Amino acid sequence: MNEIETLLEQARLFFVQHAPADALRGAVPAAVAMLVAGVGLSVLGAKLAKFGLTAAFVVLGGAIGSRFAHEFDFPAAICVAGGALLIGVIGYQTLRLWVGVLAAVVFSSFVLGTFGYQRLVPYVGQFEQHQQPSIESPIAFSLPTPTEQQAYRDRTPRQWAEEFWAFVTLKDASTARSTKALAIVALLTGLCLGIVAARWALILATSLIGTALVTTAMATLLTKSVPASYQAFQNNPGLAGIGVGGFLVTSLILQTMLSRKSPAKGESGSKV
């Protein structure tokens, strides 16, 4: 198992261990729903972002108002309506802030993913070898106890990540420091770009998230319906990369066209 497969296996274990049992049994319906959501986000994510965010805040405000009415014994209808109105206005007026937060998360994930692929992934193989008993020296070799073997098999992805990070820090402290510094800079840069150029940040962020959802959904559906497809894509990663890249570019073009402001309104295209 190479480094990328090891990371994917840890991600799979994380999902299996934390996802509800119903989600595991209904993988195909969940993948279909994810596919629909991904396509919708890839095509109309930026255009409907303001409406979607405002609607989400209205629902949240209504829930808070209901809780407020129950807590202080006030009329429920008035509290729900007031909470929906107040929180909805807050969400509408702070759209750029939330776009900045979304852009910060997406941008930092992309930057750290690229950096991690170049600097951290090579350590995965060393870490896995370090975790297994060495048989190079017959004198030093000793079989792990059944308890140790079971603990090794039952490690959660969080435990694996913590142990891996400790291993990297021990092996190369400069890489660990660089990762933390890069994460902070990427978060702040993404937040700034999202606030300053909200429209473009929305287009890029929703296109990336939508593409990720569609890719995950398609991989799940193909694996369930055509089990050999997973190995086929592993043998031809370039073909899969072309498909994902083509979908992302198409999403970017469509969203740029659909979210364009009408010149008759006299508004700048950079506004949301």
N, C-alpha and C positions, 0 to 999 in steps of 0.2 A: 504493500500500500504506500503510494507516494505521499508527499506533504499535503497536496491539495485534497486528495481523497481522505486523508486523516482529518483535516479541518471540516470537510463536508460530513464525515461520520460523526464528529462531535456536534455539529449543528443538528443532524438527524436525531441523535440521542437526546439533545436538549428538547426538541419538539416532542419526541415520544414520551419523555419523562414529565413534561409540564403541560402538554395539551390534554384537554378533557377526553375521557374514553370515547364519548360520542363522536368527537372530531376525528379520532383515529379510525372508527368504524365507518364514518361517512366521508372518507377522504375524497372520493370522486365528486359528490355534491359540493363539498367545500371548494374543490379545485374549480368546478364550473362557476361557482359564485365569485371566486377570486379572479377568474378569467374575465367575467363580465365587468367586475369592478376595475380591473386593470385596463381593459379596453376603454371603458368610459373615462377613466382618469387620464389616459393617454391622449384622448381626443378632446374632451371638454373640461379637463381639470382646471386649467387656468381661467377659462371663460366663466365657469360657474363657481370659482373659488370664493368670491365675495358672498354670493347667495348661500353657499354651503356653510361657510364659516358663521355667517349671521344666524342661519337656521340652527346650527349646533349650539350657539350661545343662547338663543331663545329657548331651546329645549332645556339647556342647563339652567337657565334662569327660572324656568317654570318649576323644575325639580327643586331648586333651592327655595323658591317661594313656597312650595308645598311643604317642605321640611320646616320652614320658618313658621308657617301657619300651625303646623302640628305642635311645634315646640312651645309657642307662645299663645296658643289657643285664639288665633285671629281668624277672620273669615278666609277660607281657603281660596275662593275664587279671586278675591282682591289680591291676595298675596301671590298667587300663581301668575296673574296677569301683570302685576307690578314687577315681580322678579323677572319675568320673560321680557318685559319692556326695557328695564334698566340694564340687565345683563346683555340683552340683544344690542342695545345702543353701544355698550362698551365694546362688544365684539366687532361691530361695524366700524367704529371709529379707530380701533387699534389693529386694523387689518394688516398694515405694514409691519407692525411688530411681530405678529404671528407668522407672516410670510418670512420675516427675518429669522425667526426661530426655526421654521421648516428648512429654510435655505442653509442655516448653520448646521443642522443635523445632517442634511444630505451632502453638503460640501465637505464637512469633516469626515463623514463616512467614506466618501470617495477618495479623499486625500490619504486618510489612514489606511484604507484598503490597498491603494497603490503602494504606499510606503511599506506596509506590512508584507505585501507580496514580494517586494524586493529585499527587505531587510530581515523580516521575522520568519517567513515561511521556510527559508533554508535551515532554521534551527529546529523545525518540527521533527525531522528525521533523527537529528542528534538527541533530541529530548526523548523520543520513543525508545531509542537504543539505550539511553541512560536509565530509563525506567525498567528495562528488562534485565534479568540476571545475566552477567557475563560468564561465558564458558571458555574464555581464552586461557585462563589459568586454572588447571584442575585443583590446585591447592586452595585458591581463593573462592572457588565455585561452591555455592550452597543453595539448595533448593529452597524457595520461599515456603513458608508455612501455609497450610490451607487458608488460614485467616488472612494472610497477606495476599494470597492469590485472589480471594474473593473480594478484598478491598480494592485491589487493582482493577478487577472487572467491573465493580460497582461504582467506580468514580463518576460523579456527575460532571457535566460539561463545565460547570463553574469551578469545581475542584481541579479539573484538568487545566483550565485556563490559568488559575492561580499558580499551580505548580509549573506550568510552562513559562509564565511571566517571571517567576522566581528563578527559573533556570536561565532565561535570557539575561536577566539582570546580573546574575552571577557570571555568565560567560562574557557579556558585553554591556557594561554599565552605560557606555555612551549611547548605545542604541536605545536603551530604556529611557534615558533622559531626553533624547531627541524625539522619541515617540510622544512623551508627555508634552513637550514644548510645542511640537507640531499640532497636537490635538487642540491646545489652547489657541494657537494662532489661527488654525482652520476654523474653529468655532466662531471666533471674533470676526474673521474675514467673511464667513458666510452670513453672519448676522448683519454686518454692514452692507454687504451686497444686496441682501434681501430687502433691507429697508430703503436703500437708495434706488435700486432698480427692481422694484417689486414685480413688475410684469414679466421681465425676463427671468427673474428668479423663480417665479411661479411656473413658467413654461418649462424651464429646465428641471425643477424639482418634481413636478407632477409627471413629466415624461419619464424621468428616471424611475420613480416609484411605480408608475403604471407598467413600464417595461419589466421591472423586477417581478411584479405580480403576475403578468402574463407569462413570463418565462417559467416561474415556479409552477403556475397552474398547468402549463403545457407539459412540463417535465413530469408532473404527477400523473396527468391523464395518460401520457404515452407510456409511463412505467407500468400503470395499472392495466392498460389495454394491450400494449405491446411490450412485454417484459424485456425483449432483446434490444429495444430501442436505447435503453440506458447505456449498454455496452457499446452500441453503434455510435452514439454521440461521444463516448469516451475515446473511441478509436479515431473519430473525425472531429476534434474540437474546433477546427477552423470553420467547418460548415455551420456548426451551432453558433459560433461567434458572428458569422456573417448574417445569420438570421436575426439574432438579437440586435446587432448593430443596425440592420436595415429597418427593423421595427422602431428602434429609438429615433433614427433620423426622420422616418415618416411621421412619428408623433410630434417631433419638434417642428417640422414644417407645417403640419395641420394646425397645431395649436397657435403658431405664430400668425397664420392666416385668419383663424377663427377669432382670436382675441384682439385683432387689430381694431383700433378705434376709428370711427367714421370721421373723415376730415371736416365734414360739415359741422361737427360738434365743437370744433376748435380746441380739442383737447390733445395734449401730447400723448404719443403712443407709449410713453414710459409710465404713464399713470395707470393705476388700477381702480 
